[in-house]
Amino acid sequence: MVRAAGVSSQVTPALRPAPWWLRVFFLVNVAQDFAIGISGALSPARALIPLKGLSPLNTRFVSALYLGGGVVILLAVFVRYAVDARIALYAFLVINVLVLVMTSVYWQEFTVDGTPWLWMTTYIVNPLLTPLILATLGFRVAAEPGRHRLTLLFHAQAIVFGGAGILLTLAPEAAVGIWPWTLTPLLSRVYGSFFLAFAVGALLAAHERRRAALRPFLVGSLALLVCTLAASLAHLDRFHEGPSRLLWFAAHVIGVAIFAIAMATLSRGARPRGSPVVAEP
């Protein structure tokens, strides 16, 4: 393995092959993410989520969030080395913990049709298993830590998603007032949970030089923007008039373009700043 010039010599995780049980763990959760995402996108009234009475736009937006996260996890299934799933695992842990908290806080809204046992099992088991997986595989630091050509992009993503996530989760009343379509405090916090998870993933990606580790999160981030843009365009009539709508769509178009360019850069194996190569075995 080539070590990038100027990178700290701190102990990094060994390049051990991804174990079969990690792939199974991911696949089980991919199945649920895609079931929620696809069902909500195709038929909002039949979305496989316990929240009921959502508008078609809100249902499709929740589905888009699950599809974006599902793409990250799906691509992590195919990494050759376990450490390249590190970013996906940390982001996955954040979203599972936060959704469990939201379900507990808004228990009445989540149990309109009775206790959602599969939902509860998933969001209780995952926050317990994921830290054990991280500890077992020794994923405290990046395999190849250091800045690279996409560091600025990921820092910007962390700031935007993190800022939005904090506002949506900690100040939902304020977020509802400025959101471009009608939102409830509960949905504000659900949305914010996903944004915070992607912000954590972006922070980790900003200082990970391995292409194989960056690819699942980068593709998933692009998929997230494409899916949320599609959901928004399908329900233009639900948007409030004003600058928030223009800002929303402008941010999406710019974001999709930037992440598409970043994907092309990563696929070409472009050299990161300050190093002769991107570290790869």
C-alpha positions as CSV (number, residue, x, y, z in Angstrom):
1,M,0.0,0.0,0.0
2,V,1.3,3.4,-0.9
3,R,1.4,6.0,1.9
4,A,0.7,9.6,0.9
5,A,3.5,12.1,1.4
6,G,3.1,14.3,4.4
7,V,0.5,12.1,6.1
8,S,0.9,11.4,9.8
9,S,2.4,8.1,10.7
10,Q,-0.3,7.4,13.3
11,V,-1.5,3.8,13.5
12,T,-4.2,3.1,10.9
13,P,-6.6,0.1,10.5
14,A,-5.2,-2.9,8.7
15,L,-6.4,-3.7,5.2
16,R,-8.3,-6.8,6.2
17,P,-10.9,-8.2,3.7
18,A,-14.4,-7.3,4.5
19,P,-16.0,-10.2,6.5
20,W,-19.1,-11.9,5.2
21,W,-21.1,-11.0,8.2
22,L,-20.5,-7.3,7.6
23,R,-21.9,-7.7,4.0
24,V,-24.9,-9.5,5.4
25,F,-25.5,-6.8,8.0
26,F,-25.4,-4.2,5.2
27,L,-27.7,-6.2,2.9
28,V,-30.4,-6.6,5.5
29,N,-30.5,-2.9,6.1
30,V,-30.3,-2.1,2.4
31,A,-33.4,-4.2,1.8
32,Q,-35.3,-2.2,4.4
33,D,-34.0,1.2,3.1
34,F,-34.9,0.4,-0.4
35,A,-38.3,-1.0,0.6
36,I,-39.2,2.2,2.3
37,G,-37.6,4.4,-0.4
38,I,-39.2,2.7,-3.4
39,S,-42.6,2.2,-1.9
40,G,-42.8,5.8,-0.9
41,A,-41.5,7.1,-4.2
42,L,-43.9,5.0,-6.3
43,S,-47.0,5.1,-4.1
44,P,-46.9,7.6,-1.2
45,A,-50.2,6.4,0.2
46,R,-48.6,2.9,0.6
47,A,-45.2,3.8,1.9
48,L,-43.7,1.3,4.3
49,I,-43.2,3.7,7.2
50,P,-45.2,3.9,10.4
51,L,-45.9,7.6,10.0
52,K,-49.3,8.2,8.6
53,G,-51.2,11.1,7.1
54,L,-48.1,12.7,5.4
55,S,-48.5,14.7,2.3
56,P,-47.3,13.0,-1.0
57,L,-44.4,15.5,-1.1
58,N,-43.3,14.8,2.5
59,T,-43.7,11.0,1.9
60,R,-41.6,11.1,-1.2
61,F,-39.0,13.3,0.5
62,V,-38.6,10.8,3.3
63,S,-38.3,8.1,0.7
64,A,-35.6,10.1,-1.1
65,L,-33.6,10.3,2.2
66,Y,-33.8,6.5,2.6
67,L,-32.8,5.9,-1.0
68,G,-29.8,8.2,-0.6
69,G,-28.7,6.4,2.6
70,G,-29.5,3.0,1.0
71,V,-27.1,3.7,-1.9
72,V,-24.3,4.4,0.6
73,I,-24.9,1.2,2.4
74,L,-25.4,-0.8,-0.8
75,L,-22.1,0.2,-2.3
76,A,-20.4,-0.5,1.1
77,V,-21.5,-4.1,0.6
78,F,-19.1,-4.4,-2.3
79,V,-15.9,-2.9,-0.8
80,R,-13.0,-5.2,-0.9
81,Y,-11.5,-4.1,2.4
82,A,-13.4,-3.7,5.6
83,V,-11.9,-0.3,6.4
84,D,-13.5,1.2,3.3
85,A,-16.9,0.7,4.9
86,R,-15.9,3.0,7.9
87,I,-17.6,6.1,6.6
88,A,-20.8,4.3,5.8
89,L,-20.9,2.7,9.3
90,Y,-20.4,5.9,11.2
91,A,-23.1,7.7,9.2
92,F,-25.4,4.6,9.6
93,L,-24.9,4.7,13.4
94,V,-25.9,8.4,13.6
95,I,-29.1,8.0,11.6
96,N,-30.1,4.9,13.5
97,V,-29.6,6.5,16.9
98,L,-31.4,9.7,15.9
99,V,-34.4,7.9,14.4
100,L,-34.7,5.8,17.5
101,V,-34.8,8.9,19.6
102,M,-37.4,10.5,17.3
103,T,-39.5,7.4,17.5
104,S,-39.4,7.4,21.3
105,V,-40.1,11.1,21.6
106,Y,-43.0,11.0,19.1
107,W,-44.2,7.5,20.0
108,Q,-47.9,8.3,19.6
109,E,-47.4,9.5,16.0
110,F,-45.4,6.4,15.1
111,T,-47.9,3.9,16.6
112,V,-51.2,5.2,15.0
113,D,-51.7,1.7,13.5
114,G,-50.1,-0.2,16.4
115,T,-46.6,-0.9,17.4
116,P,-44.3,-1.1,14.3
117,W,-42.4,-4.1,15.5
118,L,-40.1,-4.4,12.5
119,W,-39.3,-0.7,12.6
120,M,-38.6,-0.9,16.4
121,T,-36.5,-4.0,16.1
122,T,-34.4,-2.4,13.4
123,Y,-33.8,0.8,15.3
124,I,-33.0,-0.9,18.5
125,V,-30.7,-3.6,17.2
126,N,-28.7,-1.4,14.8
127,P,-27.6,1.2,17.4
128,L,-26.4,-1.8,19.5
129,L,-24.7,-3.8,16.8
130,T,-23.0,-0.9,14.9
131,P,-20.7,0.2,17.7
132,L,-19.7,-3.4,18.3
133,I,-18.8,-3.7,14.6
134,L,-16.8,-0.5,14.7
135,A,-14.9,-1.7,17.8
136,T,-14.4,-5.2,16.4
137,L,-12.9,-3.9,13.1
138,G,-10.9,-1.2,14.8
139,F,-12.3,1.8,12.8
140,R,-11.1,4.6,15.1
141,V,-9.2,6.5,12.3
142,A,-9.1,6.5,8.6
143,A,-7.0,4.0,6.7
144,E,-5.1,6.8,4.9
145,P,-5.8,10.0,6.7
146,G,-5.1,13.4,5.1
147,R,-6.5,16.1,2.9
148,H,-7.2,15.5,-0.8
149,R,-8.7,17.1,-3.9
150,L,-12.3,16.6,-2.6
151,T,-11.7,17.8,1.0
152,L,-13.1,21.2,0.4
153,L,-16.3,19.8,-1.2
154,F,-16.8,17.5,1.8
155,H,-16.2,20.3,4.3
156,A,-18.8,22.4,2.5
157,Q,-21.2,19.5,2.5
158,A,-20.6,19.0,6.3
159,I,-21.3,22.7,6.9
160,V,-24.5,22.9,4.8
161,F,-25.9,19.5,5.9
162,G,-24.8,19.9,9.5
163,G,-26.2,23.4,9.8
164,A,-29.5,22.3,8.3
165,G,-29.6,19.2,10.5
166,I,-29.0,21.2,13.7
167,L,-31.7,23.7,12.8
168,L,-34.2,21.0,11.9
169,T,-33.6,18.9,14.9
170,L,-33.0,21.4,17.7
171,A,-35.2,24.3,16.5
172,P,-38.0,22.6,14.5
173,E,-40.5,25.5,15.0
174,A,-38.0,27.9,13.4
175,A,-37.2,25.4,10.6
176,V,-40.9,24.9,9.8
177,G,-41.3,28.7,9.4
178,I,-38.6,28.9,6.7
179,W,-38.9,25.5,5.0
180,P,-40.1,25.8,1.3
181,W,-43.2,23.6,1.9
182,T,-45.5,22.8,4.8
183,L,-43.7,20.8,7.5
184,T,-44.4,19.6,11.0
185,P,-41.9,19.6,13.9
186,L,-41.8,15.8,13.8
187,L,-40.9,15.7,10.1
188,S,-38.4,18.5,10.7
189,R,-36.5,16.4,13.2
190,V,-36.7,13.3,10.9
191,Y,-35.2,15.2,8.0
192,G,-32.6,16.7,10.3
193,S,-31.6,13.3,11.5
194,F,-30.6,12.3,7.9
195,F,-28.9,15.6,7.3
196,L,-26.8,15.1,10.4
197,A,-25.8,11.6,9.4
198,F,-24.6,12.8,6.0
199,A,-22.8,15.7,7.7
200,V,-20.8,13.2,9.8
201,G,-20.1,11.1,6.8
202,A,-18.8,14.2,4.9
203,L,-16.5,15.1,7.8
204,L,-15.0,11.7,7.7
205,A,-14.7,11.7,3.9
206,A,-12.9,15.0,4.0
207,H,-9.9,13.4,5.7
208,E,-9.9,9.9,4.0
209,R,-7.7,9.6,1.0
210,R,-8.7,6.1,-0.2
211,R,-10.9,6.2,-3.3
212,A,-12.6,2.9,-2.3
213,A,-13.6,4.4,1.0
214,L,-14.9,7.7,-0.6
215,R,-16.9,6.1,-3.4
216,P,-19.9,4.8,-1.5
217,F,-20.5,8.0,0.3
218,L,-19.9,10.2,-2.7
219,V,-22.3,8.2,-4.9
220,G,-24.8,8.1,-2.1
221,S,-24.6,11.9,-1.7
222,L,-25.2,12.4,-5.4
223,A,-28.1,9.9,-5.3
224,L,-29.6,11.8,-2.3
225,L,-29.6,15.1,-4.2
226,V,-31.0,13.5,-7.4
227,C,-33.8,11.8,-5.4
228,T,-34.8,14.8,-3.3
229,L,-34.7,17.0,-6.5
230,A,-37.0,14.5,-8.3
231,A,-39.4,14.4,-5.3
232,S,-39.5,18.3,-5.3
233,L,-40.1,18.6,-9.0
234,A,-43.0,16.1,-8.7
235,H,-44.8,18.4,-6.3
236,L,-44.0,21.9,-7.4
237,D,-47.5,23.0,-6.5
238,R,-46.8,22.3,-2.8
239,F,-44.0,24.8,-2.6
240,H,-44.5,28.2,-1.0
241,E,-44.0,31.2,-3.2
242,G,-40.9,33.2,-2.4
243,P,-37.1,33.1,-2.3
244,S,-36.9,29.8,-0.3
245,R,-38.2,27.9,-3.4
246,L,-35.7,29.5,-5.7
247,L,-32.9,28.8,-3.2
248,W,-34.0,25.2,-2.8
249,F,-33.9,24.4,-6.5
250,A,-30.8,26.4,-7.2
251,A,-28.9,24.6,-4.4
252,H,-30.0,21.2,-5.8
253,V,-29.0,21.9,-9.4
254,I,-25.6,23.3,-8.3
255,G,-25.2,20.4,-5.8
256,V,-26.0,17.7,-8.4
257,A,-23.5,19.3,-10.9
258,I,-20.7,19.6,-8.3
259,F,-21.1,16.0,-7.1
260,A,-21.3,14.7,-10.6
261,I,-18.0,16.4,-11.4
262,A,-16.6,15.0,-8.2
263,M,-17.6,11.5,-9.2
264,A,-15.9,11.9,-12.5
265,T,-12.8,13.2,-10.7
266,L,-12.8,10.2,-8.4
267,S,-13.4,7.7,-11.3
268,R,-10.4,9.2,-13.2
269,G,-8.2,8.7,-10.2
270,A,-7.3,12.3,-10.1
271,R,-4.4,13.1,-7.8
272,P,-5.2,14.7,-4.5
273,R,-3.5,18.0,-3.5
274,G,-0.1,17.5,-1.8
275,S,0.3,13.9,-2.8
276,P,1.6,12.0,-5.8
277,V,-1.2,9.4,-5.6
278,V,-4.4,8.6,-3.9
279,A,-3.5,5.8,-1.5
280,E,-4.8,2.5,-2.8
281,P,-3.5,-1.0,-2.4
